[in-house]
Amino acid sequence: MTVTLTSADPARLAVDAVVVGVAQKDGAPSLLGAAWLPKDLRTSLTRDAVALGVTGATDEVRRVPGIGTKAPVVVLVGVGSADALTPEALRRAAGAATRELTGTASVALTLPAEDDEHLAAVVEGALLGAYAFHRYRASDAASKAPVADVQVVTSLGRSSAAKAAVARAEVVAAAVHATRDLVNTAPNDLYPEAFADAAKAAVKEAGAKGLKVSVLDEKALASGGYGGLVGVGQGSARGPRLVRVAYAPSRPKATVALVGKGITFDSGGISIKPAAGMEAMKSDMAGAAAVLHTVIAAARLGLPVAVTGWLCLAENMPSGTAQRPSDVITIRGGKTVEVLNTDAEGRLVMADGLVAAVEEKPDVVLDIATLTGAQLVALGHRVSAVMGTDDVRGEVVAAADAAGEQFWPMPLPADLKAGLRSKVADLANIGDRFGGMLTAGIFLQEFVGATPWAHLDIAGPAFNEKAAHGYTPVGGTGVGVRTLLALVEGRATA
């Protein structure tokens, strides 16, 4: 998408649609940012909104004839309460509009964007909403193409801050879209080696200074003592990989390590999952995808923070060579784990990645993973969980709030550690049924030592199997990228 900032009269813009915000005010719809409208047109649109039952509720999108404008259509998009016009409300409204306008070439957005924060939110939302995944479509891809050109109406167009906001939004949206693309890719096309190749290609395409990538294959993993990756991957004909993506600016102010779960398909292994819903398990690599494109985005933005990403890639399959319940594996660094359930595999590959990350002595390490079904039970499909060191956990929540993502702080109760005791090894890979999300976090905590750390469980929000909403499409959502990037940006200015 091309984004242009303009101060022109929206009624005179030669676009296919003009988007007008509608808020809920005193029980009635109220047009926002529409001072440009002639009084009679404003009255007509308000009348149309009432007649159509438009309330201004979040995600509400309605089209009416563009009488009085050059555009054939005026789109009314809800922003929620007029008394809570937050950046996220604008981001979501802009995204809902561009998402619903798939197949429309050009759009003018008249949402309130008269300060830098609101402008950044409108541009970012518009870009995030203009997404489509057509890799496997042959017939209707063209008719469902995302909006190609957006003109954002604002008086800030000539300021350096406005231009910087647009440039940042373009980098962020590109990272989120690339993450969604990986999550949506079929597992026969995205297996560990293919993912590693995609990472190398993405780094090369970014062409950013200080950005490098390296890959360990199954032989290197075995010789390096990465027992989690080797054990989980041994059931597949397509071997595991550990990808290190590093951005190293000159004179970094901080060092951040990111570890991502990259199970390119999770059948559950010998502890096989039920068939119903298993197709969504192509998304079990969403954490690794988010890490890859967060590192690339940090490099593209030239942030003065060294960021290293570890992509823990394996395919969890049942076969004659798969690991079995009661197998004992040795994680890098020497700790042994009794595998009681092969479907609790994510924590095994993440343990290897966390040890490798901590060995480089970063200031902080964050891991992100579609780790537990218990996250869905606790927080649902739209809210992710964060556990870890108290201050880092708080830093993640603050970054998420600033970015417009929902992360809820969760505890790591010491009493749950007893459930991970094994009769034959240092740890078991599962504990008690209840508090499963927290137990998984406690397991990972065993592999970070004293390093400040946070664990982000995105099991539900990473893949949207329900209806699209706001700037969030069906399928891969790209959740986590904006939060991780905001945290890195925070470290750059601390």
MARPA-237843 format. One record per residue (C-alpha): residue number from 1; residue in one letter; x, y, z. Coordinates in Angstrom, 3 decimals. Layout:
BEGIN
<r NUM,A,<X,Y,Z>>
...
This chain:
BEGIN
<r 1,M,<0.000,0.000,0.000>>
<r 2,T,<1.067,3.565,-0.722>>
<r 3,V,<0.306,6.035,2.072>>
<r 4,T,<0.041,9.756,1.344>>
<r 5,L,<-0.622,12.541,3.827>>
<r 6,T,<-2.839,15.309,2.489>>
<r 7,S,<-4.519,18.436,3.785>>
<r 8,A,<-6.840,18.682,0.758>>
<r 9,D,<-10.601,18.790,1.032>>
<r 10,P,<-11.634,15.085,1.129>>
<r 11,A,<-14.752,15.853,-0.897>>
<r 12,R,<-12.521,16.849,-3.804>>
<r 13,L,<-10.152,13.873,-3.679>>
<r 14,A,<-10.345,11.507,-6.662>>
<r 15,V,<-10.604,8.282,-4.672>>
<r 16,D,<-12.908,5.278,-4.704>>
<r 17,A,<-14.089,5.745,-1.109>>
<r 18,V,<-13.944,8.324,1.667>>
<r 19,V,<-13.884,6.951,5.221>>
<r 20,V,<-15.605,8.933,7.983>>
<r 21,G,<-15.418,7.967,11.666>>
<r 22,V,<-18.588,7.589,13.697>>
<r 23,A,<-18.502,7.671,17.491>>
<r 24,Q,<-21.071,6.794,20.120>>
<r 25,K,<-22.114,10.004,21.864>>
<r 26,D,<-25.115,10.454,24.143>>
<r 27,G,<-26.761,7.374,22.686>>
<r 28,A,<-26.556,8.565,19.090>>
<r 29,P,<-24.022,8.337,16.225>>
<r 30,S,<-21.717,11.346,15.936>>
<r 31,L,<-19.499,12.015,12.902>>
<r 32,L,<-15.818,12.597,13.687>>
<r 33,G,<-13.247,14.653,11.823>>
<r 34,A,<-15.952,15.746,9.385>>
<r 35,A,<-15.670,19.516,9.715>>
<r 36,W,<-14.754,19.487,6.008>>
<r 37,L,<-18.252,18.297,5.138>>
<r 38,P,<-20.769,20.874,3.955>>
<r 39,K,<-23.563,21.228,6.500>>
<r 40,D,<-26.168,19.615,4.258>>
<r 41,L,<-23.915,16.618,3.523>>
<r 42,R,<-23.073,16.205,7.210>>
<r 43,T,<-26.773,16.273,8.007>>
<r 44,S,<-27.481,13.756,5.233>>
<r 45,L,<-24.765,11.344,6.432>>
<r 46,T,<-25.977,11.571,10.007>>
<r 47,R,<-29.506,10.827,8.829>>
<r 48,D,<-28.232,7.863,6.787>>
<r 49,A,<-26.319,6.563,9.793>>
<r 50,V,<-29.426,6.638,11.967>>
<r 51,A,<-31.576,5.065,9.240>>
<r 52,L,<-29.067,2.244,8.761>>
<r 53,G,<-28.832,1.594,12.478>>
<r 54,V,<-25.220,2.752,12.651>>
<r 55,T,<-24.273,3.269,16.294>>
<r 56,G,<-20.551,4.014,16.112>>
<r 57,A,<-19.667,0.715,17.790>>
<r 58,T,<-16.207,-0.709,17.303>>
<r 59,D,<-15.759,-2.629,14.025>>
<r 60,E,<-19.006,-1.295,12.553>>
<r 61,V,<-18.499,-0.535,8.835>>
<r 62,R,<-21.285,0.686,6.531>>
<r 63,R,<-21.232,2.097,2.990>>
<r 64,V,<-23.480,4.902,1.764>>
<r 65,P,<-23.563,6.752,-1.566>>
<r 66,G,<-20.890,9.422,-1.849>>
<r 67,I,<-23.308,12.189,-2.849>>
<r 68,G,<-21.523,15.523,-2.474>>
<r 69,T,<-18.029,14.047,-2.881>>
<r 70,K,<-15.969,12.924,-5.863>>
<r 71,A,<-15.888,9.437,-4.378>>
<r 72,P,<-18.730,7.096,-5.316>>
<r 73,V,<-18.874,5.761,-1.759>>
<r 74,V,<-18.616,7.157,1.772>>
<r 75,V,<-17.741,4.559,4.385>>
<r 76,L,<-18.906,5.035,7.963>>
<r 77,V,<-16.649,3.245,10.449>>
<r 78,G,<-17.296,2.940,14.174>>
<r 79,V,<-14.662,4.029,16.678>>
<r 80,G,<-16.519,3.319,19.915>>
<r 81,S,<-17.212,5.897,22.598>>
<r 82,A,<-16.454,9.520,21.763>>
<r 83,D,<-15.177,9.887,25.321>>
<r 84,A,<-12.488,7.210,24.834>>
<r 85,L,<-10.930,8.088,21.510>>
<r 86,T,<-7.642,6.251,22.099>>
<r 87,P,<-4.911,5.601,19.534>>
<r 88,E,<-5.938,1.948,19.534>>
<r 89,A,<-9.561,2.882,18.789>>
<r 90,L,<-8.364,4.852,15.758>>
<r 91,R,<-5.924,2.124,14.743>>
<r 92,R,<-8.684,-0.424,14.852>>
<r 93,A,<-11.181,1.772,12.973>>
<r 94,A,<-8.700,2.518,10.196>>
<r 95,G,<-7.882,-1.187,9.946>>
<r 96,A,<-11.526,-2.229,9.883>>
<r 97,A,<-12.129,0.225,7.031>>
<r 98,T,<-9.242,-0.901,4.823>>
<r 99,R,<-9.942,-4.558,5.595>>
<r 100,E,<-13.592,-4.198,4.556>>
<r 101,L,<-12.601,-2.258,1.436>>
<r 102,T,<-10.737,-5.174,-0.120>>
<r 103,G,<-10.977,-4.847,-3.888>>
<r 104,T,<-11.055,-1.029,-3.658>>
<r 105,A,<-8.059,0.699,-5.219>>
<r 106,S,<-7.941,4.049,-3.414>>
<r 107,V,<-9.292,5.368,-0.122>>
<r 108,A,<-9.232,8.656,1.781>>
<r 109,L,<-9.254,8.409,5.582>>
<r 110,T,<-10.703,11.357,7.494>>
<r 111,L,<-10.363,9.873,10.978>>
<r 112,P,<-9.048,12.352,13.571>>
<r 113,A,<-5.288,12.539,12.946>>
<r 114,E,<-4.286,15.989,14.129>>
<r 115,D,<-1.509,14.998,16.511>>
<r 116,D,<1.485,12.722,15.977>>
<r 117,E,<0.181,9.870,18.144>>
<r 118,H,<-3.226,9.713,16.476>>
<r 119,L,<-1.729,10.065,13.012>>
<r 120,A,<0.664,7.175,13.665>>
<r 121,A,<-2.247,5.028,14.871>>
<r 122,V,<-4.414,5.786,11.827>>
<r 123,V,<-1.614,5.043,9.357>>
<r 124,E,<-0.564,1.862,11.135>>
<r 125,G,<-4.135,0.603,11.389>>
<r 126,A,<-4.784,1.274,7.713>>
<r 127,L,<-1.672,-0.655,6.730>>
<r 128,L,<-2.411,-3.558,9.072>>
<r 129,G,<-5.959,-3.864,7.767>>
<r 130,A,<-4.862,-3.922,4.127>>
<r 131,Y,<-3.692,-7.526,4.136>>
<r 132,A,<-4.546,-10.572,2.054>>
<r 133,F,<-2.946,-13.986,1.689>>
<r 134,H,<-3.432,-15.303,-1.849>>
<r 135,R,<-0.537,-17.710,-2.255>>
<r 136,Y,<-2.831,-20.656,-2.878>>
<r 137,R,<-5.648,-18.869,-4.746>>
<r 138,A,<-5.787,-18.934,-8.539>>
<r 139,S,<-9.254,-17.605,-9.326>>
<r 140,D,<-10.211,-14.602,-7.222>>
<r 141,A,<-6.962,-13.116,-5.970>>
<r 142,A,<-7.223,-9.979,-8.098>>
<r 143,S,<-10.784,-9.174,-7.016>>
<r 144,K,<-9.775,-9.554,-3.369>>
<r 145,A,<-6.618,-7.456,-3.531>>
<r 146,P,<-6.035,-5.148,-0.558>>
<r 147,V,<-6.421,-1.386,-0.842>>
<r 148,A,<-3.468,-0.102,-2.846>>
<r 149,D,<-3.526,3.618,-2.089>>
<r 150,V,<-4.557,5.469,1.060>>
<r 151,Q,<-4.631,9.206,1.536>>
<r 152,V,<-4.753,10.238,5.175>>
<r 153,V,<-6.310,13.641,5.673>>
<r 154,T,<-4.319,15.638,8.233>>
<r 155,S,<-2.776,19.051,8.692>>
<r 156,L,<0.495,17.428,9.840>>
<r 157,G,<1.675,16.225,6.447>>
<r 158,R,<4.720,18.485,6.140>>
<r 159,S,<6.192,17.857,9.590>>
<r 160,S,<9.206,15.605,10.101>>
<r 161,A,<7.375,13.807,12.915>>
<r 162,A,<4.504,12.952,10.575>>
<r 163,K,<6.857,11.587,7.946>>
<r 164,A,<8.685,9.557,10.602>>
<r 165,A,<5.367,8.151,11.836>>
<r 166,V,<4.466,6.971,8.351>>
<r 167,A,<7.918,5.440,7.805>>
<r 168,R,<7.762,3.555,11.111>>
<r 169,A,<4.220,2.354,10.430>>
<r 170,E,<5.321,0.982,7.070>>
<r 171,V,<8.147,-0.998,8.714>>
<r 172,V,<5.855,-2.317,11.449>>
<r 173,A,<3.119,-3.343,9.021>>
<r 174,A,<5.635,-5.064,6.754>>
<r 175,A,<6.885,-7.077,9.737>>
<r 176,V,<3.371,-8.039,10.814>>
<r 177,H,<2.334,-8.965,7.273>>
<r 178,A,<5.449,-11.098,6.761>>
<r 179,T,<4.748,-12.869,10.049>>
<r 180,R,<1.164,-13.530,8.969>>
<r 181,D,<2.383,-14.888,5.637>>
<r 182,L,<4.627,-17.431,7.366>>
<r 183,V,<1.860,-18.520,9.745>>
<r 184,N,<-0.595,-18.918,6.855>>
<r 185,T,<1.797,-20.941,4.701>>
<r 186,A,<0.876,-24.617,4.356>>
<r 187,P,<3.121,-26.971,6.358>>
<r 188,N,<4.076,-28.963,3.277>>
<r 189,D,<5.730,-25.755,2.071>>
<r 190,L,<7.007,-24.473,5.429>>
<r 191,Y,<9.024,-27.107,7.257>>
<r 192,P,<12.140,-26.413,9.368>>
<r 193,E,<14.637,-26.244,6.503>>
<r 194,A,<12.241,-24.169,4.397>>
<r 195,F,<11.664,-21.803,7.321>>
<r 196,A,<15.426,-21.406,7.731>>
<r 197,D,<15.716,-20.622,4.006>>
<r 198,A,<12.884,-18.089,4.342>>
<r 199,A,<14.733,-16.429,7.212>>
<r 200,K,<17.895,-16.125,5.122>>
<r 201,A,<15.916,-14.706,2.210>>
<r 202,A,<14.127,-12.186,4.450>>
<r 203,V,<17.412,-10.979,5.930>>
<r 204,K,<18.912,-10.613,2.472>>
<r 205,E,<15.871,-8.756,1.172>>
<r 206,A,<15.886,-6.357,4.132>>
<r 207,G,<19.434,-5.340,3.259>>
<r 208,A,<19.783,-3.659,6.659>>
<r 209,K,<23.171,-2.834,8.087>>
<r 210,G,<24.349,-5.093,10.904>>
<r 211,L,<21.899,-7.910,10.152>>
<r 212,K,<23.189,-11.494,9.899>>
<r 213,V,<21.745,-15.001,9.959>>
<r 214,S,<23.191,-18.447,10.687>>
<r 215,V,<21.640,-21.919,10.790>>
<r 216,L,<22.376,-25.120,12.715>>
<r 217,D,<21.114,-28.297,11.012>>
<r 218,E,<20.289,-31.600,12.717>>
<r 219,K,<23.917,-32.776,12.766>>
<r 220,A,<25.141,-29.533,14.310>>
<r 221,L,<22.294,-29.631,16.820>>
<r 222,A,<23.163,-33.159,17.868>>
<r 223,S,<26.837,-32.374,18.294>>
<r 224,G,<25.982,-29.139,20.127>>
<r 225,G,<23.837,-30.896,22.729>>
<r 226,Y,<20.487,-29.456,21.672>>
<r 227,G,<18.509,-32.447,22.903>>
<r 228,G,<15.145,-30.712,22.883>>
<r 229,L,<15.235,-29.809,19.214>>
<r 230,V,<16.719,-33.171,18.238>>
<r 231,G,<14.203,-35.128,20.312>>
<r 232,V,<11.121,-33.292,19.038>>
<r 233,G,<12.342,-33.320,15.444>>
<r 234,Q,<13.413,-36.955,15.248>>
<r 235,G,<9.925,-38.202,14.361>>
<r 236,S,<9.866,-36.231,11.122>>
<r 237,A,<11.630,-36.969,7.848>>
<r 238,R,<12.379,-33.234,7.785>>
<r 239,G,<14.966,-32.434,10.415>>
<r 240,P,<15.029,-29.581,12.948>>
<r 241,R,<16.911,-26.309,12.661>>
<r 242,L,<18.055,-23.567,15.022>>
<r 243,V,<18.273,-20.216,13.274>>
<r 244,R,<20.115,-17.284,14.820>>
<r 245,V,<19.164,-13.879,13.394>>
<r 246,A,<21.249,-11.072,14.832>>
<r 247,Y,<21.112,-7.319,14.465>>
<r 248,A,<24.270,-5.669,15.813>>
<r 249,P,<24.381,-1.860,15.553>>
<r 250,S,<27.527,0.007,16.459>>
<r 251,R,<27.591,1.080,20.123>>
<r 252,P,<24.320,-0.527,21.209>>
<r 253,K,<22.614,0.875,24.295>>
<r 254,A,<21.282,-2.539,25.277>>
<r 255,T,<21.213,-6.186,24.222>>
<r 256,V,<17.941,-8.073,23.854>>
<r 257,A,<17.521,-11.762,23.046>>
<r 258,L,<14.282,-13.105,21.584>>
<r 259,V,<13.472,-16.825,21.437>>
<r 260,G,<10.602,-18.080,19.279>>
<r 261,K,<8.829,-21.424,19.145>>
<r 262,G,<8.838,-22.711,15.585>>
<r 263,I,<6.972,-26.018,15.435>>
<r 264,T,<6.104,-25.934,11.750>>
<r 265,F,<3.419,-28.546,12.296>>
<r 266,D,<2.354,-30.091,15.578>>
<r 267,S,<0.589,-33.419,15.336>>
<r 268,G,<1.315,-34.052,18.997>>
<r 269,G,<3.764,-36.795,18.105>>
<r 270,I,<3.127,-40.182,19.709>>
<r 271,S,<0.762,-38.383,22.126>>
<r 272,I,<-1.229,-37.480,19.045>>
<r 273,K,<-3.800,-34.685,19.029>>
<r 274,P,<-7.470,-35.214,18.116>>
<r 275,A,<-8.118,-34.833,14.390>>
<r 276,A,<-10.657,-32.032,14.884>>
<r 277,G,<-8.876,-28.704,14.605>>
<r 278,M,<-5.451,-30.172,13.906>>
<r 279,E,<-5.202,-28.131,10.695>>
<r 280,A,<-4.634,-25.015,12.824>>
<r 281,M,<-1.405,-26.554,14.085>>
<r 282,K,<0.403,-25.113,11.092>>
<r 283,S,<0.376,-21.958,13.228>>
<r 284,D,<2.545,-23.477,15.960>>
<r 285,M,<5.521,-21.591,14.553>>
<r 286,A,<3.976,-18.141,15.081>>
<r 287,G,<6.439,-17.260,17.840>>
<r 288,A,<9.464,-17.902,15.638>>
<r 289,A,<7.892,-15.916,12.806>>
<r 290,A,<7.298,-12.980,15.157>>
<r 291,V,<10.885,-13.109,16.401>>
<r 292,L,<12.349,-13.204,12.889>>
<r 293,H,<10.456,-10.155,11.713>>
<r 294,T,<10.902,-8.210,14.946>>
<r 295,V,<14.675,-8.472,14.542>>
<r 296,I,<14.440,-7.402,10.895>>
<r 297,A,<12.165,-4.474,11.804>>
<r 298,A,<14.592,-3.311,14.506>>
<r 299,A,<17.382,-3.382,11.924>>
<r 300,R,<15.316,-1.521,9.319>>
<r 301,L,<14.540,1.171,11.882>>
<r 302,G,<18.222,1.408,12.827>>
<r 303,L,<17.493,1.113,16.554>>
<r 304,P,<20.553,1.446,18.824>>
<r 305,V,<19.836,-1.911,20.495>>
<r 306,A,<21.485,-5.233,19.666>>
<r 307,V,<18.710,-7.764,19.069>>
<r 308,T,<19.340,-11.465,18.572>>
<r 309,G,<16.553,-13.830,17.599>>
<r 310,W,<16.599,-17.599,18.047>>
<r 311,L,<14.141,-19.563,15.907>>
<r 312,C,<13.613,-23.039,17.370>>
<r 313,L,<12.334,-25.019,14.391>>
<r 314,A,<11.063,-28.597,14.337>>
<r 315,E,<8.165,-30.651,13.001>>
<r 316,N,<6.456,-32.801,15.650>>
<r 317,M,<5.339,-35.999,13.928>>
<r 318,P,<4.544,-39.587,14.974>>
<r 319,S,<6.677,-42.265,13.355>>
<r 320,G,<8.907,-45.217,14.113>>
<r 321,T,<11.704,-42.797,14.965>>
<r 322,A,<9.639,-40.356,17.084>>
<r 323,Q,<10.443,-39.788,20.737>>
<r 324,R,<8.247,-41.727,23.136>>
<r 325,P,<6.572,-40.924,26.434>>
<r 326,S,<9.164,-41.908,29.101>>
<r 327,D,<12.148,-40.991,26.915>>
<r 328,V,<14.778,-38.895,28.717>>
<r 329,I,<16.504,-36.131,26.756>>
<r 330,T,<19.335,-33.779,27.636>>
<r 331,I,<18.794,-30.088,26.977>>
<r 332,R,<21.754,-27.921,25.964>>
<r 333,G,<23.639,-27.116,29.146>>
<r 334,G,<23.078,-30.549,30.704>>
<r 335,K,<19.658,-30.619,32.356>>
<r 336,T,<17.708,-33.792,31.693>>
<r 337,V,<13.986,-33.964,30.983>>
<r 338,E,<11.672,-36.964,31.124>>
<r 339,V,<9.200,-36.669,28.262>>
<r 340,L,<5.865,-37.718,29.731>>
<r 341,N,<3.818,-36.254,26.898>>
<r 342,T,<5.203,-35.676,23.412>>
<r 343,D,<2.551,-33.027,22.773>>
<r 344,A,<4.257,-30.795,25.345>>
<r 345,E,<7.059,-30.357,22.828>>
<r 346,G,<7.242,-26.587,22.522>>
<r 347,R,<8.874,-26.160,25.899>>
<r 348,L,<11.565,-28.680,24.916>>
<r 349,V,<12.726,-26.778,21.837>>
<r 350,M,<12.361,-23.475,23.683>>
<r 351,A,<14.570,-24.739,26.502>>
<r 352,D,<17.405,-25.272,24.005>>
<r 353,G,<16.834,-21.817,22.551>>
<r 354,L,<16.754,-20.135,25.946>>
<r 355,V,<20.019,-21.739,27.012>>
<r 356,A,<21.687,-20.677,23.755>>
<r 357,A,<20.352,-17.133,24.188>>
<r 358,V,<21.464,-16.843,27.815>>
<r 359,E,<24.964,-18.078,26.937>>
<r 360,E,<25.519,-14.787,25.096>>
<r 361,K,<24.721,-12.807,28.279>>
<r 362,P,<22.008,-10.429,26.988>>
<r 363,D,<20.514,-7.758,29.224>>
<r 364,V,<17.130,-9.423,28.889>>
<r 365,V,<15.661,-12.468,27.177>>
<r 366,L,<12.079,-12.821,26.030>>
<r 367,D,<10.513,-15.947,24.615>>
<r 368,I,<7.302,-16.040,22.628>>
<r 369,A,<5.384,-19.187,21.846>>
<r 370,T,<2.025,-20.722,21.019>>
<r 371,L,<2.751,-22.836,24.049>>
<r 372,T,<-0.353,-24.045,25.863>>
<r 373,G,<-4.017,-24.720,25.327>>
<r 374,A,<-4.352,-23.577,28.933>>
<r 375,Q,<-3.701,-20.018,27.741>>
<r 376,L,<-6.912,-20.207,25.719>>
<r 377,V,<-8.822,-21.553,28.700>>
<r 378,A,<-7.555,-18.757,30.928>>
<r 379,L,<-7.586,-15.736,28.610>>
<r 380,G,<-9.450,-16.624,25.426>>
<r 381,H,<-8.645,-15.939,21.787>>
<r 382,R,<-7.595,-12.297,21.940>>
<r 383,V,<-5.559,-11.854,25.131>>
<r 384,S,<-2.024,-13.223,25.422>>
<r 385,A,<-0.256,-14.046,28.687>>
<r 386,V,<3.079,-12.870,30.006>>
<r 387,M,<5.039,-14.384,32.903>>
<r 388,G,<8.563,-13.933,34.172>>
<r 389,T,<10.756,-11.572,36.156>>
<r 390,D,<8.462,-8.963,37.701>>
<r 391,D,<10.057,-5.889,36.116>>
<r 392,V,<10.393,-7.475,32.675>>
<r 393,R,<6.819,-8.737,32.825>>
<r 394,G,<5.696,-5.185,33.588>>
<r 395,E,<7.843,-3.872,30.743>>
<r 396,V,<6.120,-6.248,28.323>>
<r 397,V,<2.656,-5.173,29.495>>
<r 398,A,<3.593,-1.494,29.094>>
<r 399,A,<5.002,-2.145,25.612>>
<r 400,A,<1.861,-4.048,24.639>>
<r 401,D,<-0.375,-1.232,25.884>>
<r 402,A,<1.602,1.276,23.820>>
<r 403,A,<1.505,-0.976,20.750>>
<r 404,G,<-2.202,-1.775,20.977>>
<r 405,E,<-1.861,-5.487,21.809>>
<r 406,Q,<-3.394,-7.236,24.806>>
<r 407,F,<-1.000,-9.027,27.178>>
<r 408,W,<-2.121,-9.961,30.669>>
<r 409,P,<0.409,-10.465,33.507>>
<r 410,M,<0.302,-13.916,35.080>>
<r 411,P,<2.162,-15.368,38.097>>
<r 412,L,<4.644,-18.216,38.407>>
<r 413,P,<3.554,-19.840,41.695>>
<r 414,A,<6.455,-21.685,43.328>>
<r 415,D,<4.210,-24.521,44.504>>
<r 416,L,<3.535,-25.622,40.922>>
<r 417,K,<7.197,-26.559,40.457>>
<r 418,A,<6.620,-29.711,42.484>>
<r 419,G,<4.434,-31.024,39.667>>
<r 420,L,<7.462,-31.071,37.349>>
<r 421,R,<9.393,-33.537,39.479>>
<r 422,S,<10.538,-36.660,37.676>>
<r 423,K,<11.516,-39.972,39.215>>
<r 424,V,<14.360,-40.424,36.728>>
<r 425,A,<15.408,-36.991,35.414>>
<r 426,D,<15.937,-33.406,36.532>>
<r 427,L,<12.504,-32.388,35.268>>
<r 428,A,<9.357,-33.811,33.712>>
<r 429,N,<7.962,-31.960,30.719>>
<r 430,I,<4.418,-31.762,32.125>>
<r 431,G,<2.956,-31.162,35.560>>
<r 432,D,<-0.490,-31.073,37.061>>
<r 433,R,<-3.432,-30.495,34.728>>
<r 434,F,<-4.592,-27.331,36.456>>
<r 435,G,<-2.531,-24.194,35.978>>
<r 436,G,<-0.945,-25.692,32.869>>
<r 437,M,<0.007,-22.325,31.366>>
<r 438,L,<1.805,-21.340,34.560>>
<r 439,T,<3.513,-24.718,34.875>>
<r 440,A,<4.880,-24.342,31.340>>
<r 441,G,<6.300,-20.965,32.326>>
<r 442,I,<7.910,-22.476,35.425>>
<r 443,F,<9.481,-25.161,33.223>>
<r 444,L,<11.023,-22.517,30.952>>
<r 445,Q,<12.220,-20.526,33.959>>
<r 446,E,<14.561,-23.418,34.742>>
<r 447,F,<16.636,-22.552,31.667>>
<r 448,V,<17.236,-18.806,32.083>>
<r 449,G,<19.148,-18.736,35.349>>
<r 450,A,<19.448,-15.212,36.764>>
<r 451,T,<18.920,-13.457,33.419>>
<r 452,P,<15.956,-11.038,33.441>>
<r 453,W,<13.287,-12.820,31.424>>
<r 454,A,<9.697,-12.898,30.260>>
<r 455,H,<7.647,-15.633,28.620>>
<r 456,L,<4.851,-14.634,26.224>>
<r 457,D,<2.188,-17.281,25.573>>
<r 458,I,<0.276,-16.362,22.394>>
<r 459,A,<-1.462,-19.700,21.789>>
<r 460,G,<-4.918,-18.240,21.126>>
<r 461,P,<-4.251,-14.789,19.649>>
<r 462,A,<-1.653,-16.014,17.114>>
<r 463,F,<-4.233,-17.630,14.827>>
<r 464,N,<-7.730,-16.273,14.307>>
<r 465,E,<-10.155,-19.053,13.419>>
<r 466,K,<-13.188,-16.848,13.970>>
<r 467,A,<-14.413,-13.725,12.149>>
<r 468,A,<-12.031,-10.936,11.178>>
<r 469,H,<-12.142,-7.857,13.414>>
<r 470,G,<-10.507,-4.451,13.342>>
<r 471,Y,<-7.184,-4.813,11.558>>
<r 472,T,<-7.035,-8.534,12.431>>
<r 473,P,<-7.691,-10.954,9.548>>
<r 474,V,<-8.753,-14.563,9.640>>
<r 475,G,<-5.702,-16.823,9.980>>
<r 476,G,<-2.293,-15.639,11.093>>
<r 477,T,<-2.505,-12.396,13.072>>
<r 478,G,<1.148,-11.425,13.557>>
<r 479,V,<0.547,-10.921,17.262>>
<r 480,G,<3.613,-10.121,19.349>>
<r 481,V,<5.624,-8.291,16.718>>
<r 482,R,<4.415,-4.847,17.739>>
<r 483,T,<4.867,-5.557,21.451>>
<r 484,L,<8.390,-6.923,21.063>>
<r 485,L,<9.385,-4.040,18.812>>
<r 486,A,<7.927,-1.485,21.229>>
<r 487,L,<9.916,-3.059,24.054>>
<r 488,V,<13.130,-2.850,22.014>>
<r 489,E,<12.338,0.787,21.181>>
<r 490,G,<11.826,1.446,24.881>>
<r 491,R,<15.256,0.016,25.641>>
<r 492,A,<16.691,2.299,22.945>>
<r 493,T,<15.484,5.409,24.773>>
<r 494,A,<15.916,4.244,28.369>>
